[in-house]
């Protein structure tokens, strides 16, 4: 394993990972956890929450419209007692790329920049409009979306989002699906007591190191 991770690549062997998992495991193993959650797709977990079958869930802010009939509050992931730094919030990166085969790379780059910041780089209205339409947070630092028609919880969570910082999920990797499947399989083994935490985290880092080559 590398001593220093490549920029943007997470380190799952850090002690805080095992601390978090040791806290979460009893809830999953006991009556507090919904059976088979570890192997469930995100959409299934959101549906369970919308149906009132579980009290807490980790879900995309874009799914909040499904919970219109529920009395709930959106918050950041709980942090360790005494933690005072900014909190990280996972996000799904919908990347925009320009093909090497494109005959108009420079023009394509200008168009992408226009979407993010307008002609002068200071106008985020296009990005803001896309974010509001898609029930998503903007990918432009100059965008100021109008979420007045969004659920109250979405609006309040956007304020929390601006106070923290974003942590990219693994979907930016070409083989992200394989990585997440392997990690989920190991997580299920850990929660069922068939795999030690340190071994699981070492496996996870191996999957990421291999995928990032």
N, C-alpha and C positions, 0 to 999 in steps of 0.2 A: 504494500500500500504506500502511496505517496505521502511524504511528510507534509507537503503543502498541497491543498486541493487546487484544481484549476479554477480560475475566476468564475463565480456563479455556481459551482458545484458544491452541494452540501456535504457536510461531514457527519455521518451517522454514528461514528464511534466516540463522539464527545460524551462525557459523563452525564450531561443534562438530558440526553436522549433516554438513557436507562432510568434516570430519576422520574421522568415523565411517564414512561411505560409502566414502571412499578406502581405508580399512583393510579393509572388508568385500569390496570389489569383486574383488580378486585371488583370494580364496577361492572366490567364485562362478564366476569365469571359468576357474579351474583345475580340476584333477582332484579337489580337495577338495569341490567342490559337487555336489549331486545335480542332474542336468539337469532343466530346466523347473521348478525350485523356485519361481522368482519368480512364476510364474503359477498355482501349485498352491493348492488350497483347504487350509485348516488341517487338515481331517480326513485328507486324503491324506498330508500330511507326517507326521502322527502315526502313520498306518498304516505308512509307510516305516520310521519309527523302531522301531515295535513288531516289525516283521519283520526288523530287524537290517540294513536297507539303508543306514542312515546313522548316524553316530556321535553327532551333536549335533542338537538340534532346539529350536525355540521353541514351546512348547505350553502349553495351559491346565493348571493343577494338577488340574482335574477329569478329565483324561485319564489320570492316572497308573495307574489300575486296569487300563488296557490293557497296561501294561508289567510285569505281575506276574512274567513269566518272564525278565526282563532284569536284569542287574546294572548298575544305573545310579545316578547321584546327581543330585538337582535343585539347581541353583544359580541365582543371579541372573545377569543379562546381564553379561558382562565389562565392566569399566570401564577407563579409561585409566590407565596407570602413574602412580602418585603421587596418584591421586584418593582422598580420605579422607572425603568427605562421605557423607551417606545416599544409598543407591541407589534409584532409582525402579523400580517394578515395574508393568508394564501390567496392567490388569484390564478385564474386560468388565462394564459397568454395566447391570444388569437393573433399569431404573427402574420405580418405582411411581408412577402418576399418578392424579389425580382429575378426571374429566370435568367440563367446564363445564356439561354438561347434567344432572349429578347433582342430585337434589333434597335430598340429605343430605350436603353437602360437609363440614360440621363433624364429623358423625359418622364420615364416611369418613376424615377426617384423624386423628381419635382412634384409629381402628382401625389405621391405618398406624403411628402412634406406639406403639400397644400392641405391634405386631409387633416394633418396634425396641427398646423399653425397658420393656415391661409397663405396668401402670397408673400407677406412680409415676415412670417414666422411668429406673429404676435396675435393672430386672429384664430381663436379656437372654436369658433361657432360651428363649423362643420363637425368636428370631433364631438362637441357638446351635443349637437342634434342627434348624431348616431348613438351616443351613449344613452340619451334619454329614450330614444325609440326602442333600443334593445334592452332596456332595463339593466344597464351595465354602468360601471364606473369608467370615466374617460381615460384614454391612454395618452392624453396630452396635458402638459403642465399649464397650458394657457387656456384650457377649456373650462367653462363654467356652465354646466348643464342645468336645465330647469327641470327639477324633479317635483314640481308642485302637484302633478297628477299622480305621482307614485305613492304607494302606501306609506303611512307615517313612519313605520319601522324602517323602511328603506331609506327615508330621508335622514333619520337619526343615525342610522348605521353609516351613512356616507360621511357624517361629521366625525365619527370614530375612525373611519378609514383615513381621513385626512390627517388625523392626529398621529397615526402610526406609520408603518412602512410595509410595502408589499413583498411577499416571498413567492417567487414563481413556482408553480407546480411543475411536474416533469413532462407535461405534454409537449414541450418544445423539443424534446429528443425525438429523433426519427423512430426509435423503437420504444417509445414511452409506454405503450400498452403492455409490452412484454415485461418491462421493468416493474410496472405497478402490479401486474399479475403475480410475478415472483415474490414481490414484497408482501402482497396480501396473503399469499399462501403461507409464507413464513410467519406472518402475524397471527394467523389462525392457529398454527402449531404452537406458538408462544402462549396465546390465550388459553389454549387447552392443556398447557403444561408439558408439551412434548418437545419444546425447544427452549434453551436458555436464552435469556435476553442478550447477553454479550455475543453469543453465536449468531443470533438473528441480526443484530446490528452490523456485525462483520459481513454477513451475507449481503445485507442491504448496500453497504458501501461497495462491495464487490460488483454488484449489479450496475451501480452507477458508474464506477470506474470503467467498467467494460463498455458500457453504452456511450460514455463520453470520449472514447478513443477516436 
